[in-house]
Amino acid sequence: MEMIEAIIKPFKMEEVKDTLTAMGINGATITEVKVHGSQRGQPGDYRGATYWFDFHPMIKLEVVVTAEQNASAIAAILAVAKTGKVGDGRIFVLPLDQAIRIRTAEHGVNAV
């Protein structure tokens, strides 16, 4: 099993979620995050004062997939979340040694 963490633009979240669900990948953790990266911030005005906004709102989507689903899930996220502009996000893939469902104490793929 592997965990895919995708940092994507907020307006792409529903489309990515629907695409993964259509592939049979159910269940995800979705978190609103703020990122600081290669965009280097941008100036903005608030109540007459100019501020430099270094953090950009993004969505962190975490899904657990089997080894067989990994490549297709990554390809789907890349295809759907890409806008072609700076700040589209990142995908991180982490090995997942163990998963346990608390309610039933099931382990491994059955817990997902």
N, CA, C and O of each residue as an XYZ file, in Angstrom:
448
protein
N       0.841     -1.180      0.000
C       0.000      0.000      0.000
C       0.885      1.241      0.000
O       2.023      1.229      0.467
N       0.321      2.294     -0.535
C       1.034      3.561     -0.580
C       0.061      4.697     -0.300
O      -1.134      4.593     -0.577
N       0.592      5.784      0.251
C      -0.227      6.967      0.472
C       0.195      8.019     -0.536
O       1.376      8.339     -0.668
N      -0.782      8.548     -1.239
C      -0.535      9.634     -2.177
C      -1.015     10.919     -1.518
O      -2.173     11.029     -1.114
N      -0.116     11.885     -1.414
C      -0.461     13.208     -0.912
C      -0.358     14.164     -2.089
O       0.716     14.327     -2.668
N      -1.452     14.786     -2.439
C      -1.464     15.730     -3.550
C      -1.845     17.105     -3.025
O      -2.876     17.268     -2.371
N      -1.016     18.080     -3.312
C      -1.303     19.475     -2.971
C      -1.805     20.104     -4.266
O      -1.048     20.240     -5.227
N      -3.082     20.488     -4.291
C      -3.701     20.968     -5.525
C      -4.440     22.278     -5.287
O      -4.683     22.676     -4.147
N      -4.790     22.936     -6.378
C      -5.571     24.170     -6.292
C      -6.974     23.839     -5.794
O      -7.530     22.803     -6.159
N      -7.551     24.707     -4.966
C      -8.863     24.418     -4.382
C      -9.975     24.164     -5.394
O     -10.832     23.312     -5.164
N      -9.973     24.887     -6.504
C     -11.056     24.714     -7.478
C     -10.958     23.411     -8.263
O     -11.884     23.076     -9.002
N      -9.870     22.674     -8.124
C      -9.701     21.382     -8.791
C     -10.079     20.194     -7.895
O     -10.125     19.056     -8.362
N     -10.346     20.455     -6.622
C     -10.560     19.376     -5.659
C     -11.734     18.471     -6.032
O     -11.590     17.249     -6.022
N     -12.878     19.041     -6.357
C     -14.064     18.224     -6.664
C     -13.829     17.344     -7.885
O     -14.217     16.175     -7.899
N     -13.202     17.900     -8.895
C     -12.949     17.140    -10.116
C     -11.979     15.983     -9.861
O     -12.175     14.881    -10.372
N     -10.937     16.238     -9.072
C      -9.983     15.178     -8.725
C     -10.682     14.101     -7.901
O     -10.511     12.910     -8.159
N     -11.469     14.518     -6.913
C     -12.180     13.560     -6.068
C     -13.136     12.703     -6.893
O     -13.197     11.488     -6.705
N     -13.875     13.322     -7.799
C     -14.814     12.571     -8.642
C     -14.096     11.586     -9.554
O     -14.578     10.475     -9.774
N     -12.950     11.988    -10.084
C     -12.166     11.108    -10.950
C     -11.650      9.900    -10.181
O     -11.731      8.773    -10.669
N     -11.120     10.125     -8.981
C     -10.632      9.008     -8.171
C     -11.770      8.080     -7.762
O     -11.605      6.860     -7.761
N     -12.916      8.644     -7.417
C     -14.073      7.830     -7.045
C     -14.516      6.967     -8.217
O     -14.856      5.799     -8.028
N     -14.518      7.521     -9.421
C     -14.894      6.758    -10.613
C     -13.925      5.609    -10.878
O     -14.296      4.611    -11.497
N     -12.682      5.748    -10.410
C     -11.672      4.694    -10.565
C     -11.785      3.631     -9.481
O     -11.056      2.639     -9.511
N     -12.693      3.825     -8.517
C     -12.846      2.874     -7.436
C     -11.990      3.181     -6.227
O     -11.872      2.355     -5.321
N     -11.390      4.362     -6.203
C     -10.589      4.770     -5.057
C     -11.485      5.616     -4.163
O     -11.710      6.800     -4.416
N     -11.984      4.986     -3.125
C     -12.911      5.650     -2.216
C     -12.192      6.017     -0.926
O     -11.281      5.320     -0.479
N     -12.611      7.096     -0.356
C     -12.046      7.520      0.916
C     -10.822      8.387      0.726
O      -9.865      7.998      0.056
N     -10.861      9.546      1.311
C      -9.741     10.468      1.218
C      -9.790     11.403      2.413
O     -10.842     11.602      3.020
N      -8.659     11.965      2.736
C      -8.593     13.025      3.730
C      -8.295     14.301      2.972
O      -7.334     14.367      2.206
N      -9.114     15.310      3.183
C      -8.963     16.573      2.470
C      -8.776     17.669      3.506
O      -9.596     17.833      4.410
N      -7.682     18.420      3.365
C      -7.326     19.454      4.321
C      -7.048     20.757      3.576
O      -6.386     20.758      2.538
N      -7.554     21.855      4.108
C      -7.204     23.161      3.566
C      -5.851     23.560      4.142
O      -5.667     23.578      5.359
N      -4.906     23.878      3.263
C      -3.565     24.245      3.696
C      -3.149     25.547      3.027
O      -3.771     25.995      2.065
N      -2.098     26.137      3.548
C      -1.483     27.307      2.924
C      -0.055     26.926      2.599
O       0.648     26.348      3.429
N       0.375     27.253      1.384
C       1.710     26.858      0.943
C       2.555     28.079      0.624
O       2.052     29.146      0.272
N       3.842     27.883      0.758
C       4.818     28.907      0.398
C       5.827     28.213     -0.493
O       6.547     27.319     -0.049
N       5.880     28.622     -1.748
C       6.756     27.908     -2.658
C       7.364     28.818     -3.693
O       7.740     29.953     -3.401
N       7.455     28.316     -4.896
C       8.156     29.019     -5.963
C       7.411     30.250     -6.466
O       7.977     31.025     -7.237
N       6.168     30.456     -6.060
C       5.419     31.623     -6.517
C       5.957     32.914     -5.914
O       5.729     33.986     -6.475
N       6.643     32.845     -4.820
C       7.297     33.969     -4.166
C       6.357     35.053     -3.670
O       6.805     36.159     -3.368
N       5.098     34.773     -3.580
C       4.148     35.737     -3.033
C       3.748     36.800     -4.032
O       4.277     36.874     -5.141
N       2.812     37.609     -3.618
C       2.338     38.696     -4.464
C       1.799     39.807     -3.576
O       1.314     39.545     -2.476
N       1.882     41.052     -4.050
C       1.366     42.156     -3.236
C      -0.155     42.207     -3.280
O      -0.772     41.785     -4.257
N      -0.743     42.721     -2.227
C      -2.186     42.892     -2.170
C      -2.532     44.015     -1.216
O      -1.732     44.372     -0.352
N      -3.705     44.565     -1.366
C      -4.150     45.657     -0.502
C      -5.218     45.161      0.453
O      -6.094     44.383      0.072
N      -5.142     45.609      1.683
C      -6.146     45.301      2.684
C      -6.352     46.538      3.533
O      -5.440     46.983      4.230
N      -7.555     47.094      3.474
C      -7.921     48.295      4.224
C      -6.939     49.444      4.008
O      -6.536     50.126      4.950
N      -6.565     49.640      2.750
C      -5.721     50.762      2.394
C      -4.231     50.557      2.571
O      -3.446     51.431      2.203
N      -3.827     49.444      3.115
C      -2.406     49.166      3.300
C      -1.983     48.040      2.356
O      -2.751     47.113      2.098
N      -0.766     48.131      1.851
C      -0.244     47.103      0.964
C       0.495     46.053      1.781
O       1.349     46.376      2.607
N       0.157     44.805      1.538
C       0.786     43.667      2.208
C       1.370     42.744      1.162
O       0.946     42.745      0.006
N       2.343     41.961      1.576
C       2.916     40.940      0.708
C       2.371     39.590      1.145
O       2.633     39.148      2.264
N       1.615     38.932      0.272
C       1.006     37.640      0.588
C       1.930     36.526      0.114
O       2.045     36.267     -1.083
N       2.586     35.872      1.068
C       3.533     34.807      0.752
C       2.899     33.417      0.749
O       3.467     32.476      0.194
N       1.744     33.289      1.355
C       1.115     31.977      1.476
C      -0.120     31.917      0.582
O      -0.907     32.861      0.513
N      -0.268     30.790     -0.097
C      -1.363     30.624     -1.031
C      -2.256     29.477     -0.564
O      -1.748     28.434     -0.154
N      -3.576     29.651     -0.619
C      -4.464     28.575     -0.193
C      -4.444     27.419     -1.191
O      -4.531     27.622     -2.402
N      -4.327     26.220     -0.663
C      -4.329     25.004     -1.482
C      -5.113     23.931     -0.732
O      -5.535     24.130      0.407
N      -5.296     22.806     -1.386
C      -5.957     21.650     -0.788
C      -4.949     20.505     -0.745
O      -4.253     20.235     -1.724
N      -4.882     19.839      0.401
C      -4.046     18.636      0.526
C      -4.984     17.436      0.527
O      -5.814     17.275      1.421
N      -4.834     16.607     -0.486
C      -5.653     15.415     -0.649
C      -4.785     14.205     -0.345
O      -3.740     14.017     -0.966
N      -5.210     13.387      0.603
C      -4.468     12.183      0.969
C      -5.337     10.969      0.685
O      -6.460     10.866      1.178
N      -4.805     10.045     -0.121
C      -5.520      8.809     -0.422
C      -4.567      7.632     -0.261
O      -3.373      7.739     -0.538
N      -5.109      6.523      0.187
C      -4.335      5.292      0.318
C      -4.748      4.375     -0.820
O      -5.933      4.122     -1.037
N      -3.739      3.877     -1.550
C      -4.008      3.021     -2.703
C      -3.153      1.759     -2.620
O      -2.154      1.705     -1.903
N      -3.569      0.769     -3.360
C      -2.756     -0.441     -3.478
C      -1.657     -0.178     -4.498
O      -1.701      0.815     -5.225
N      -0.682     -1.059     -4.551
C       0.415     -0.913     -5.511
C      -0.110     -0.929     -6.943
O       0.442     -0.260     -7.816
N      -1.174     -1.691     -7.186
C      -1.755     -1.781     -8.525
C      -2.465     -0.486     -8.928
O      -2.497     -0.142    -10.110
N      -3.024      0.225     -7.970
C      -3.756      1.459     -8.251
C      -2.844      2.678     -8.319
O      -3.256      3.728     -8.811
N      -1.629      2.557     -7.842
C      -0.745      3.697     -7.669
C      -0.527      4.492     -8.957
O      -0.793      5.694     -8.986
N      -0.058      3.857    -10.003
C       0.280      4.565    -11.242
C      -0.940      5.230    -11.871
O      -0.854      6.365    -12.339
N      -2.068      4.534    -11.883
C      -3.262      5.120    -12.496
C      -3.817      6.274    -11.663
O      -4.343      7.235    -12.224
N      -3.709      6.197    -10.334
C      -4.179      7.284     -9.483
C      -3.315      8.529     -9.677
O      -3.837      9.641     -9.752
N      -2.003      8.348     -9.756
C      -1.110      9.482     -9.982
C      -1.371     10.105    -11.350
O      -1.424     11.328    -11.473
N      -1.535      9.274    -12.374
C      -1.817      9.785    -13.720
C      -3.130     10.565    -13.753
O      -3.233     11.590    -14.426
N      -4.133     10.074    -13.022
C      -5.424     10.760    -12.984
C      -5.317     12.112    -12.294
O      -5.878     13.101    -12.766
N      -4.601     12.155    -11.182
C      -4.429     13.429    -10.470
C      -3.671     14.418    -11.346
O      -4.047     15.587    -11.431
N      -2.607     13.958    -11.996
C      -1.842     14.833    -12.887
C      -2.709     15.392    -14.007
O      -2.654     16.585    -14.305
N      -3.504     14.534    -14.622
C      -4.329     14.963    -15.757
C      -5.402     15.956    -15.351
O      -5.659     16.925    -16.066
N      -6.032     15.721    -14.202
C      -7.165     16.554    -13.797
C      -6.725     17.841    -13.103
O      -7.345     18.885    -13.307
N      -5.683     17.792    -12.298
C      -5.297     18.951    -11.494
C      -4.416     19.945    -12.250
O      -4.221     21.068    -11.786
N      -3.891     19.556    -13.386
C      -2.966     20.417    -14.115
C      -3.693     21.556    -14.812
O      -4.663     21.338    -15.539
N      -3.206     22.788    -14.580
C      -3.712     23.954    -15.307
C      -2.643     24.494    -16.248
O      -2.945     25.274    -17.151
N      -1.389     24.079    -16.040
C      -0.296     24.555    -16.855
C       0.316     25.848    -16.360
O       1.182     26.420    -17.022
N      -0.125     26.314    -15.208
C       0.385     27.565    -14.650
C       1.223     27.274    -13.406
O       1.114     26.207    -12.803
N       2.058     28.239    -13.036
C       2.869     28.109    -11.827
C       1.943     27.940    -10.633
O       0.933     28.635    -10.521
N       2.284     27.023     -9.749
C       1.483     26.828     -8.544
C       0.436     25.742     -8.652
O      -0.478     25.690     -7.829
N       0.543     24.864     -9.653
C      -0.421     23.765     -9.782
C      -0.347     22.800     -8.612
O      -1.344     22.156     -8.287
N       0.815     22.685     -7.969
C       0.918     21.830     -6.796
C       1.976     20.761     -6.928
O       2.848     20.822     -7.794
N       1.880     19.769     -6.043
C       2.848     18.675     -5.987
C       2.117     17.384     -5.637
O       1.021     17.395     -5.076
N       2.760     16.268     -5.987
C       2.276     14.951     -5.581
C       3.435     14.253     -4.879
O       4.553     14.208     -5.393
N       3.150     13.712     -3.699
C       4.138     12.954     -2.945
C       3.596     11.539     -2.761
O       2.411     11.360     -2.477
N       4.450     10.545     -2.920
C       4.058      9.153     -2.739
C       4.893      8.583     -1.606
O       6.123      8.621     -1.639
N       4.200      8.052     -0.599
C       4.870      7.519      0.589
C       4.517      6.047      0.758
O       3.361      5.666      0.574
N       5.491      5.217      1.105
C       5.155      3.827      1.400
C       4.327      3.758      2.682
O       4.568      4.507      3.628
N       3.378      2.877      2.700
C       2.510      2.728      3.865
C       2.675      1.303      4.376
O       2.240      0.350      3.731
N       3.299      1.167      5.524
C       3.594     -0.153      6.067
C       2.366     -0.845      6.623
O       2.237     -2.065      6.525
N       1.467     -0.072      7.204
C       0.362     -0.704      7.894
C      -0.840      0.237      7.945
O      -0.695      1.454      8.058
N      -2.009     -0.349      7.860
C      -3.254      0.390      8.054
C      -4.158     -0.468      8.935
O      -4.271     -1.676      8.727
N      -4.791      0.150      9.905
C      -5.656     -0.571     10.829
C      -6.970      0.187     10.965
O      -6.976      1.383     11.255
N      -8.077     -0.508     10.755
C      -9.389      0.093     10.978
C      -9.702     -0.028     12.462
O      -9.703     -1.132     13.007
N      -9.960      1.069     13.104
C     -10.161      1.083     14.552
C     -11.396      0.290     14.958
O     -11.349     -0.478     15.919
N     -12.494      0.464     14.241
C     -13.752     -0.179     14.637
C     -13.663     -1.702     14.649
O     -14.149     -2.346     15.578
N     -13.034     -2.288     13.602
C     -13.024     -3.742     13.471
C     -11.657     -4.382     13.691
O     -11.546     -5.607     13.736
N     -10.618     -3.562     13.828
C      -9.236     -4.011     13.977
C      -8.722     -4.747     12.759
O      -7.761     -5.511     12.859
N      -9.350     -4.530     11.597
C      -8.845     -5.126     10.351
C      -7.513     -4.473     10.004
O      -7.284     -3.300     10.299
N      -6.636     -5.258      9.371
C      -5.313     -4.782      9.003
C      -5.152     -4.802      7.482
O      -5.861     -5.521      6.778
N      -4.204     -3.998      6.991
C      -3.829     -4.011      5.584
C      -4.893     -3.436      4.666
O      -5.604     -2.499      5.027
N      -4.993     -4.006      3.482
C      -5.925     -3.512      2.456
C      -7.368     -3.567      2.942
O      -8.175     -2.722      2.556
N      -7.704     -4.529      3.770
C      -9.072     -4.629      4.290
C      -9.437     -3.451      5.178
O     -10.618     -3.147      5.350
N      -8.445     -2.791      5.740
C      -8.714     -1.635      6.608
C      -9.009     -0.371      5.805
O      -9.572      0.592      6.325
N      -8.625     -0.390      4.550
C      -8.834      0.766      3.691
C     -10.147      0.609      3.024
O     -10.548      1.469      2.241
